[in-house]
Amino acid sequence: MIDLNILQESPNNPAFYMVLFTVLFAFFMSSILAITYDLTTRTTYRRAHFLQALCLISMVAAMVMQAIGDSIGRGMGMLGALAIIRFRTNLNDPRNMTFMFASLAVGISCGVFGFSIALTGTLIFCLAAFVLRWSPLSGSNELIGVLRLQYPMQNDLRTEIEGTLRNFCKDFDLQEMRFLPMKVNEIKNETGEIISTSLIREELIELNYLIRLRKDANIADFTSSTRNILGIHDVRLKFEKAPRSL
């Protein structure tokens, strides 16, 4: 085993072997983070560039911290240099951002020769990631349903509709209510006078819900129960991972 205590020092100009050990140790710890991310992420598509960034950014952070050392002047100069750089990469997933910050923390710890901090923090962080992967909090693959239906304006069916939703859904949320006016087809003669009219569509109310079905709920039974409500028509149901705005 490596005695990490002999490396707990903070010289302004570390020796070559110290720099080499620091960068390699940061790369090793961040590689463990990248492997943990790959094993605990449920999304099918994983960007290879993001996994590589997890491994490399800790080395950059370690080199930056070693270059600064205990010098306040170097630190201020580094802040000015980094302010020039514009980072335009967006991390839309908070979990991805957390892993990126963890890799940065590993690099910073190694850069100030806190190897025991980097080792302990990495192991506990990875263990927590695996625990959360198999916990009820891990529901990244759960599909969110978008339910759209219409009914005549003179009928108050919302209470009955939401009663059916309570029987099949874990939770639901009314996102949009629209009032659709009556549509009439007018037949005119050559002079522009209306000869006859026919009703195409009566006044309707359209409701849009976001729903999450219960684990034991059957989609076919849910759709059938919704369509069987007297007066309901044009029932549309779609499931997707991240529904767009309605």
C-alpha positions as CSV (number, residue, x, y, z in Angstrom):
1,M,0.0,0.0,0.0
2,I,1.1,3.6,-0.7
3,D,1.7,5.7,2.4
4,L,-0.2,8.8,1.5
5,N,1.0,10.7,4.6
6,I,4.5,11.2,3.0
7,L,2.8,13.1,0.2
8,Q,0.9,15.5,2.5
9,E,3.0,18.6,1.7
10,S,2.3,21.9,-0.1
11,P,5.6,23.3,-1.6
12,N,5.4,26.3,-3.8
13,N,7.3,24.4,-6.5
14,P,6.6,20.7,-6.1
15,A,9.1,18.2,-7.5
16,F,8.5,16.4,-10.8
17,Y,7.6,13.1,-9.1
18,M,5.0,14.9,-7.0
19,V,3.4,16.5,-10.0
20,L,3.4,13.2,-11.9
21,F,1.9,11.3,-9.0
22,T,-0.7,14.1,-8.4
23,V,-1.9,14.1,-12.0
24,L,-2.0,10.3,-12.3
25,F,-3.9,10.0,-9.0
26,A,-6.4,12.6,-10.1
27,F,-6.9,10.7,-13.4
28,F,-7.4,7.4,-11.5
29,M,-10.0,8.8,-9.1
30,S,-11.9,10.6,-11.8
31,S,-11.9,7.4,-13.9
32,I,-13.6,5.6,-11.0
33,L,-16.2,8.4,-11.1
34,A,-16.7,7.9,-14.9
35,I,-17.1,4.2,-14.5
36,T,-19.6,4.7,-11.7
37,Y,-21.5,7.2,-13.9
38,D,-21.7,4.7,-16.7
39,L,-22.9,1.9,-14.5
40,T,-25.5,3.9,-12.6
41,T,-27.0,5.9,-15.4
42,R,-30.2,4.6,-16.8
43,T,-30.4,6.6,-20.0
44,T,-29.7,4.6,-23.1
45,Y,-27.6,7.2,-24.8
46,R,-24.4,8.2,-23.0
47,R,-22.1,10.7,-24.6
48,A,-18.6,9.4,-24.8
49,H,-17.2,13.0,-24.8
50,F,-18.9,13.6,-21.4
51,L,-17.2,10.4,-19.9
52,Q,-13.9,11.6,-21.3
53,A,-14.4,15.0,-19.8
54,L,-15.0,13.5,-16.4
55,C,-11.6,11.8,-16.6
56,L,-9.7,14.7,-17.9
57,I,-11.1,17.7,-16.0
58,S,-9.8,16.5,-12.7
59,M,-6.3,16.5,-14.2
60,V,-6.8,20.1,-15.3
61,A,-8.0,21.2,-11.9
62,A,-5.0,19.5,-10.2
63,M,-2.6,21.2,-12.5
64,V,-4.3,24.6,-11.9
65,M,-4.1,24.2,-8.2
66,Q,-0.5,23.2,-8.3
67,A,0.4,26.1,-10.5
68,I,-1.3,28.5,-8.1
69,G,0.2,27.0,-5.0
70,D,0.2,29.4,-2.0
71,S,0.6,32.5,-4.2
72,I,-2.2,35.0,-4.0
73,G,-0.8,36.7,-7.1
74,R,-1.0,33.5,-9.1
75,G,-4.5,32.9,-7.9
76,M,-5.7,36.4,-9.0
77,G,-3.9,36.0,-12.3
78,M,-5.6,32.6,-12.8
79,L,-9.0,34.1,-12.1
80,G,-8.3,36.8,-14.7
81,A,-7.2,34.2,-17.3
82,L,-10.2,32.0,-16.7
83,A,-12.6,35.0,-17.0
84,I,-11.5,35.4,-20.6
85,I,-12.7,31.8,-21.4
86,R,-16.4,31.4,-22.2
87,F,-17.8,28.0,-21.4
88,R,-20.8,27.4,-23.5
89,T,-21.5,23.8,-22.9
90,N,-24.8,23.3,-21.2
91,L,-25.4,20.5,-18.7
92,N,-29.2,20.1,-18.7
93,D,-29.2,17.1,-16.3
94,P,-28.4,18.1,-12.7
95,R,-27.0,14.6,-12.2
96,N,-24.4,15.1,-14.9
97,M,-23.5,18.5,-13.3
98,T,-23.0,16.7,-10.0
99,F,-20.6,14.2,-11.4
100,M,-18.7,17.0,-13.2
101,F,-18.4,18.9,-9.9
102,A,-17.2,15.7,-8.2
103,S,-14.5,15.3,-10.7
104,L,-13.4,18.9,-10.2
105,A,-13.4,18.4,-6.5
106,V,-11.1,15.4,-6.9
107,G,-8.7,17.4,-9.0
108,I,-8.7,20.3,-6.5
109,S,-8.1,17.9,-3.6
110,C,-5.2,16.3,-5.5
111,G,-3.8,19.7,-6.5
112,V,-3.5,20.7,-2.9
113,F,-2.0,17.3,-2.0
114,G,-5.2,16.2,-0.2
115,F,-5.0,12.7,-1.5
116,S,-6.8,11.1,1.4
117,I,-9.7,13.6,0.9
118,A,-9.8,12.7,-2.8
119,L,-9.8,9.0,-2.1
120,T,-12.3,9.0,0.7
121,G,-14.6,11.4,-1.1
122,T,-14.5,9.4,-4.3
123,L,-15.3,6.1,-2.6
124,I,-18.2,7.5,-0.6
125,F,-19.6,9.4,-3.6
126,C,-19.5,6.3,-5.8
127,L,-21.1,4.2,-3.1
128,A,-23.9,6.7,-2.7
129,A,-24.4,6.7,-6.5
130,F,-24.9,2.9,-6.5
131,V,-27.2,3.1,-3.5
132,L,-29.4,5.7,-5.2
133,R,-29.3,3.7,-8.5
134,W,-31.2,0.8,-6.8
135,S,-33.4,3.0,-4.5
136,P,-36.9,4.2,-5.3
137,L,-35.5,7.6,-6.0
138,S,-34.1,6.3,-9.3
139,G,-36.9,6.7,-11.7
140,S,-35.2,8.2,-14.8
141,N,-36.9,5.8,-17.2
142,E,-40.4,6.5,-16.0
143,L,-42.6,7.6,-18.8
144,I,-44.9,10.6,-18.5
145,G,-48.2,10.4,-20.2
146,V,-50.0,13.3,-22.0
147,L,-53.8,12.8,-22.1
148,R,-55.9,15.0,-24.3
149,L,-59.7,14.7,-24.5
150,Q,-62.8,16.7,-25.4
151,Y,-66.4,16.8,-24.2
152,P,-69.4,19.0,-24.9
153,M,-69.4,22.3,-23.1
154,Q,-72.9,21.8,-21.6
155,N,-71.7,18.6,-19.8
156,D,-69.7,18.9,-16.7
157,L,-67.5,15.8,-16.9
158,R,-64.3,17.0,-15.3
159,T,-65.2,15.4,-11.9
160,E,-65.9,12.1,-13.5
161,I,-62.7,12.3,-15.6
162,E,-60.5,13.0,-12.7
163,G,-62.2,10.2,-10.7
164,T,-61.0,7.8,-13.4
165,L,-57.5,9.3,-13.3
166,R,-57.3,8.7,-9.6
167,N,-58.1,5.0,-10.1
168,F,-55.3,4.5,-12.6
169,C,-52.7,7.2,-12.0
170,K,-50.1,7.8,-9.3
171,D,-50.6,11.5,-9.9
172,F,-51.9,13.8,-12.6
173,D,-51.9,17.5,-13.3
174,L,-54.2,19.6,-15.5
175,Q,-51.9,21.5,-17.8
176,E,-54.4,23.2,-20.2
177,M,-58.1,23.9,-20.6
178,R,-59.3,25.1,-24.0
179,F,-62.8,26.3,-25.1
180,L,-63.5,25.3,-28.7
181,P,-66.2,27.4,-30.4
182,M,-69.0,25.9,-32.5
183,K,-68.2,25.2,-36.1
184,V,-71.0,25.7,-38.7
185,N,-70.8,24.9,-42.4
186,E,-72.6,27.6,-44.4
187,I,-73.8,27.0,-48.0
188,K,-74.2,30.2,-50.0
189,N,-75.6,30.9,-53.4
190,E,-74.1,32.9,-56.2
191,T,-75.2,36.2,-54.7
192,G,-73.6,35.3,-51.3
193,E,-76.8,34.6,-49.5
194,I,-76.8,31.8,-47.0
195,I,-79.0,29.0,-48.3
196,S,-78.5,26.5,-45.5
197,T,-76.3,25.8,-42.5
198,S,-75.2,22.5,-41.0
199,L,-73.5,22.0,-37.6
200,I,-70.0,20.5,-37.9
201,R,-69.0,20.7,-34.3
202,E,-70.7,21.9,-31.1
203,E,-69.0,23.9,-28.4
204,L,-66.4,21.8,-26.8
205,I,-64.0,21.8,-23.8
206,E,-60.6,20.3,-24.3
207,L,-58.5,19.2,-21.3
208,N,-54.8,18.3,-21.4
209,Y,-53.4,16.3,-18.5
210,L,-49.9,15.2,-17.5
211,I,-50.2,11.7,-15.9
212,R,-48.1,9.1,-14.3
213,L,-49.7,5.6,-14.2
214,R,-49.5,3.3,-11.3
215,K,-47.2,0.4,-11.6
216,D,-50.1,-2.1,-11.6
217,A,-52.2,0.0,-14.0
218,N,-52.9,-1.3,-17.5
219,I,-52.8,1.2,-20.3
220,A,-55.5,-0.6,-22.3
221,D,-57.9,-0.6,-19.3
222,F,-57.2,3.0,-18.6
223,T,-57.8,4.1,-22.2
224,S,-61.0,2.0,-22.3
225,S,-62.3,3.4,-19.0
226,T,-61.7,7.0,-20.2
227,R,-63.4,6.5,-23.5
228,N,-66.4,4.9,-21.9
229,I,-67.3,8.1,-20.0
230,L,-70.5,9.2,-21.6
231,G,-69.9,12.3,-23.7
232,I,-66.1,12.0,-24.0
233,H,-64.6,11.8,-27.5
234,D,-61.3,12.4,-29.3
235,V,-59.3,10.8,-26.5
236,R,-55.5,10.9,-27.2
237,L,-52.9,9.4,-25.0
238,K,-49.1,9.6,-25.6
239,F,-46.2,8.6,-23.3
240,E,-42.8,10.1,-23.5
241,K,-39.8,10.6,-21.2
242,A,-39.7,14.4,-21.3
243,P,-43.0,15.8,-22.6
244,R,-42.8,19.0,-24.5
245,S,-44.9,22.0,-23.5
246,L,-48.6,21.5,-24.5
